[in-house]
Amino acid sequence: MPAQVTWTNQSEWERAILRVFQQWEGQFPRNAADLAALAEREAKSRAPVRTGRLRNGINGRVETTSDSTAAILENHVEYAGYVEFGTRHSRAQPHMRPGFAAAEAAYAKTMVKGCE
């Protein structure tokens, strides 16, 4: 359910807005974890498989500091970039970018979900 704010005066409005932001902030790390998991699933479903090493190297995670939260999609397999972007000898087989795009598309919907 989207957040709802009603007020009759300025101080009531300020308290209501603060309450909404505090609730939203509490949900954000969980929402970011959901988005990272979605990006990982999508990237793995699109990854080309010969041995499975490339697909198994895909990792979606959340990194939180005192002032930020980030959903990260990564692959530490040394040839992942060559597969993703291609070379002059092989065509690109994008899987990370479409995985990230799926999470990006879900982002607005997740943020609207807000404080459910």
N, C-alpha and C positions, 0 to 999 in steps of 0.2 A: 504494500500500500504506500503511495507517495505521502510524503510528510504534509501535514496540514497545519497552517498557522492562522489563528484568528486573534484579534486584539481590539481594545477600545482606547488605549492611550499609548504613548511612546514607550514608557518603561515596561509595560506589559508586552509590547511588540519586541523589545530588546531581549527580554527574558525568554520569550517564545522562540525567537531565532537562535539564541544561544543553546536552548534545549535541543532544537532540531540538529544543530551542528554537532553537539556532543553525542547524540544518538548515532548520527551518520558516521562520525569518526570511529565510534566503537565497532561498527559493522565493516568499515573499509578493509581492514586486514583480511577478514574472512572472504569478502567479495574479491579481493585481489588474488587470494589463494584459489578461489573457484575459477577465475579467469586464467591463471597460470596453468591449472589442471586442464582446462578446456583447450588452451593453446598447445599443450603437450600432446593431448589425445589427437587433436587434428593434425599436428605435424607428424606424429608417428603413423597415422593412418595414410598419409600421403608420401611417406619416405620410401624410396626404392629399396628393395630388399634383395641382397645377394647372400650375405652371411648373417645379417641382422645386427651387425655392429653399429652401423650408422643409426638405425632406428633405436637401438638400446642406449645410444649416447645422448638422446634427446632428453632434456630435463627442464621442467617448468617449476619455478620456485618463487617464493616471496622473500624479499629482503627489506627489513624494517630497521630504521634508525630512529633517533629521537624526534626528527622532524620530517621524515618521509617514509613512504611505503612504495615499493616497486615490485611489479610482477615481471619476472625475468624468464625468457625462453632461451636456452643455450644448448650447444652441442660441442663438446670438447674433442670429438673425433677429428684427427688432423686433416682429413680430406673432406669434411662436411661442407666447407665453403666452395670447393671445386664442384661438388655435386649440386649444391644449391644454385650457383651462378653459372656453371658450365666452364669449359675451357675451349680453346680453339680445336681441340680434338674430340670433345664430347659436349652434347647439348646440356643445357641447364635442366635440372629436375627439381624445381622449387618445392619445398615441403615446409621449411621453417617460416617463410613469409606468409604462405596461406594459413598456417596455424596461428600465426600472430594476427592475421587479418580476421580470422574467425573470432578471436578473443576481443579484438578491437570493435567488431560489429556488436558483440554482446555487451560491451562496456556501457553504452548509453542505457541499455535496458536494465543492467545491473544497478547502475547509479540511480535510476528512477525508482527501482525497487526499494532503495533507501533503507529505511529502518524497520522492515518487516519483522 
